[in-house]
Amino acid sequence: MKRASMYLSAALMVVPFAAIAQSSSPAPDRVSQDTVDVQHLMAAYHEAVVTHDGARLASLFIPQGSTWLNVLSDSGLAHMRASKPGTVKIRVGNYQDFAKIVSQSKAHMDPQHQNVRILSDGTIASVYFDYVFMVDGKPNNSGSEAWQLVKGENGWRIAAITYSSNPAPK
């Protein structure tokens, strides 16, 4: 009897936690829709860069607190320091500067994304992919990129971009 009571007590303690665990996980169809919505955000980013629409590009980011980090690979750092000795390995930037470059550039820019992996719970998402940033049909930079996304009242927005940078030899 004592053993049965112990099992019953243990089961009663686990049931509420199981219910919480189940209710905190988004439904599979919701996760797949969020993945589609994140892919739409990525497509909008690509289109804004290709069409030189800096205002549209800027609208894809949260307006305050966004982070933009460019980390040169070891070989990229050595390559850059050969022509610019003061080059730093980690450069902190912002989406506004990138949007301005996109708006003002006359070159054809085409950020290509491959091996895209998306994780989401419906409120936040993480996107990781390999990229090649093409300029006038030639690779300008390549590496891996990670986006941190948040879903606000107006849909998904980019909170942070961190990317490794392997500049193409000139």
SULWOUR-V464925 format. One record per helix or strand of 3 or more residues. SS is the DSSP state (a for helix, b for strand). FROM is the first residue (numbers start at 1). TO is the last residue. Records with the same first field share a line. If there is no record, write none. Layout:
SS=FROM-TO + FROM-TO
//
This chain:
a=2-24 + 28-50 + 54-58 + 74-83 + 95-104
b=67-72 + 90-93 + 109-120 + 124-135 + 138-152 + 155-167
//
